[in-house]
Amino acid sequence: MASESQDQKLQDLFQAYRAACPDMDENATFMPGLWQKIEARQAFPFAMRRFAQLFVSAAAAMCLLMAMLITTAPSHTSGPGVMTYVEALDTDNSHEILAYADIENVSNGDYTW
């Protein structure tokens, strides 16, 4: 009698399981359809990942190219007519010109040389 009671409980458990989990399609297109659903969900993240990889690769290539251009470019400070800021200040003698300039005060407030 105890065994019949346990068998009945087991049958009730199986019936509850079948009611909770409906049967899946058992035709030949079940697995291909399942893979199509999985791939459809993964399409956008895969595309974004691919775009991010290409973007990072392009940025790295641009950085390397600019670094090569900077290191191999000829120095422009050695040519004639090009001077540093300190050299330009040293050669600038406008303060000396102003010291000897003849400035007159005009009645309307304009200064003339």
Backbone hydrogen bonds in HBPLUS format (Angstrom, degrees):
<---DONOR---> <-ACCEPTOR-->    atom                        ^
c    i                          cat <-CA-CA->   ^        H-A-AA   ^      H-
h    n   atom  resd res      DA  || num        DHA   H-A  angle D-A-AA Bond
n    s   type  num  typ     dist DA aas  dist angle  dist       angle   num
A0005-SER N   A0001-MET O   3.04 MM   4  6.29 151.4  2.13 144.3 151.9     1
A0006-GLN N   A0002-ALA O   3.02 MM   4  6.26 153.7  2.09 143.1 149.8     2
A0007-ASP N   A0003-SER O   2.90 MM   4  6.11 153.7  1.97 145.3 152.8     3
A0008-GLN N   A0004-GLU O   2.97 MM   4  6.14 153.8  2.04 143.0 149.6     4
A0009-LYS N   A0005-SER O   3.00 MM   4  6.25 154.6  2.07 143.0 150.0     5
A0010-LEU N   A0006-GLN O   2.89 MM   4  6.11 152.6  1.96 145.6 153.3     6
A0011-GLN N   A0007-ASP O   2.90 MM   4  6.15 157.4  1.95 147.2 153.2     7
A0012-ASP N   A0008-GLN O   2.88 MM   4  6.12 156.6  1.94 147.7 154.2     8
A0013-LEU N   A0009-LYS O   2.91 MM   4  6.13 149.7  2.00 142.3 150.8     9
A0014-PHE N   A0010-LEU O   2.96 MM   4  6.26 158.0  2.01 151.1 156.2    10
A0015-GLN N   A0011-GLN O   2.97 MM   4  6.20 156.1  2.02 147.7 154.3    11
A0016-ALA N   A0012-ASP O   2.96 MM   4  6.18 154.6  2.02 145.7 152.4    12
A0017-TYR N   A0013-LEU O   2.96 MM   4  6.19 150.0  2.05 145.2 153.9    13
A0018-ARG N   A0014-PHE O   2.91 MM   4  6.17 160.7  1.95 150.7 155.2    14
A0019-ALA N   A0015-GLN O   2.98 MM   4  6.18 151.1  2.07 143.8 151.7    15
A0020-ALA N   A0016-ALA O   3.00 MM   4  6.17 147.0  2.12 140.6 149.2    16
A0021-CYS N   A0017-TYR O   2.90 MM   4  6.04 153.1  1.97 153.6 160.7    17
A0030-PHE N   A0027-ASN O   3.42 MM   3  5.81 166.0  2.44 114.0 115.0    18
A0033-GLY N   A0029-THR O   3.04 MM   4  5.88 153.3  2.11 139.7 147.6    19
A0034-LEU N   A0030-PHE O   2.89 MM   4  6.13 149.4  1.99 147.1 156.4    20
A0035-TRP N   A0031-MET O   2.94 MM   4  6.20 161.6  1.97 156.6 160.4    21
A0036-GLN N   A0032-PRO O   2.97 MM   4  6.19 149.6  2.06 143.4 151.9    22
A0037-LYS N   A0033-GLY O   3.09 MM   4  6.35 152.6  2.17 144.0 150.4    23
A0038-ILE N   A0034-LEU O   3.04 MM   4  6.34 157.1  2.09 148.2 154.6    24
A0039-GLU N   A0035-TRP O   2.87 MM   4  6.03 167.8  1.89 152.5 155.7    25
A0040-ALA N   A0036-GLN O   2.93 MM   4  6.01 146.5  2.05 140.5 149.6    26
A0041-ARG N   A0037-LYS O   3.17 MM   4  6.42 148.9  2.27 142.6 149.6    27
A0042-GLN N   A0038-ILE O   3.15 MM   4  6.42 141.0  2.31 141.9 152.9    28
A0043-ALA N   A0039-GLU O   3.04 MM   4  5.97 114.4  2.48 140.4 153.7    29
A0046-PHE N   A0042-GLN O   3.13 MM   4  6.04 153.7  2.20 143.9 151.7    30
A0047-ALA N   A0043-ALA O   2.96 MM   4  6.15 155.2  2.03 148.4 155.4    31
A0048-MET N   A0044-PHE O   2.95 MM   4  6.18 161.6  1.99 157.9 162.6    32
A0049-ARG N   A0045-PRO O   2.91 MM   4  6.04 155.0  1.98 143.9 151.0    33
A0050-ARG N   A0046-PHE O   2.95 MM   4  6.14 157.0  2.00 146.4 152.6    34
A0051-PHE N   A0047-ALA O   2.93 MM   4  6.16 158.5  1.98 147.7 153.5    35
A0052-ALA N   A0048-MET O   2.91 MM   4  6.10 160.1  1.95 148.6 153.9    36
A0053-GLN N   A0049-ARG O   2.98 MM   4  6.21 156.6  2.03 147.6 153.7    37
A0054-LEU N   A0050-ARG O   3.01 MM   4  6.27 159.4  2.05 149.7 155.0    38
A0055-PHE N   A0051-PHE O   2.88 MM   4  6.07 157.8  1.93 150.7 157.3    39
A0056-VAL N   A0052-ALA O   2.97 MM   4  6.13 164.2  1.99 150.8 154.4    40
A0057-SER N   A0053-GLN O   2.99 MM   4  6.12 157.6  2.04 144.6 151.3    41
A0058-ALA N   A0054-LEU O   2.91 MM   4  6.09 159.1  1.96 148.1 153.7    42
A0059-ALA N   A0055-PHE O   2.94 MM   4  6.14 157.0  1.99 147.3 153.9    43
A0060-ALA N   A0056-VAL O   2.94 MM   4  6.12 158.3  1.99 147.7 153.4    44
A0061-ALA N   A0057-SER O   2.99 MM   4  6.20 157.6  2.04 146.9 153.1    45
A0062-MET N   A0058-ALA O   2.96 MM   4  6.17 155.4  2.02 147.5 154.1    46
A0063-CYS N   A0059-ALA O   2.96 MM   4  6.19 157.8  2.01 147.8 153.8    47
A0064-LEU N   A0060-ALA O   2.99 MM   4  6.24 161.1  2.03 150.0 154.7    48
A0065-LEU N   A0061-ALA O   2.95 MM   4  6.12 157.6  2.00 146.0 152.5    49
A0066-MET N   A0062-MET O   2.90 MM   4  6.11 164.0  1.92 153.0 156.8    50
A0067-ALA N   A0063-CYS O   2.93 MM   4  6.07 155.3  1.99 146.4 153.7    51
A0068-MET N   A0064-LEU O   2.94 MM   4  6.15 154.8  2.00 146.6 153.2    52
A0069-LEU N   A0065-LEU O   2.96 MM   4  6.23 155.8  2.02 147.5 154.3    53
A0070-ILE N   A0066-MET O   2.93 MM   4  6.11 155.2  1.99 147.7 154.0    54
A0071-THR N   A0067-ALA O   3.02 MM   4  6.18 161.8  2.06 147.8 152.5    55
A0072-THR N   A0068-MET O   2.98 MM   4  5.97 148.1  2.08 146.0 153.8    56
A0073-ALA N   A0069-LEU O   3.02 MM   4  5.69 123.3  2.35 136.3 145.9    57
A0088-ALA N   A0084-THR O   2.98 MM   4  6.24 152.6  2.05 147.9 155.7    58
A0089-LEU N   A0085-TYR O   3.00 MM   4  6.27 154.6  2.07 146.7 153.1    59
A0090-ASP N   A0086-VAL O   2.97 MM   4  6.16 149.0  2.07 143.0 152.0    60
A0091-THR N   A0087-GLU O   3.01 MM   4  6.23 152.5  2.09 147.1 153.3    61
A0092-ASP N   A0088-ALA O   3.03 MM   4  6.05 127.9  2.31 136.7 149.9    62
A0096-GLU N   A0093-ASN O   3.19 MM   3  5.32 130.4  2.45  97.3 109.6    63
A0097-ILE N   A0093-ASN O   3.23 MM   4  6.60 149.2  2.33 143.0 151.4    64
A0098-LEU N   A0094-SER O   3.02 MM   4  6.26 157.4  2.07 148.1 153.2    65
A0099-ALA N   A0095-HIS O   3.23 MM   4  6.34 140.4  2.39 131.4 141.1    66
A0100-TYR N   A0097-ILE O   3.22 MM   3  5.47 132.4  2.46 100.4 111.6    67
A0101-ALA N   A0098-LEU O   3.35 MM   3  4.95 153.8  2.43  91.9  99.5    68
A0104-GLU N   A0112-THR O   3.45 MM   8  5.92 162.7  2.48 153.1 158.0    69
A0106-VAL N   A0110-ASP O   3.34 MM   4  5.58 146.1  2.47 152.6 161.5    70
A0109-GLY N   A0106-VAL O   3.05 MM   3  5.55 165.2  2.07 120.7 124.4    71
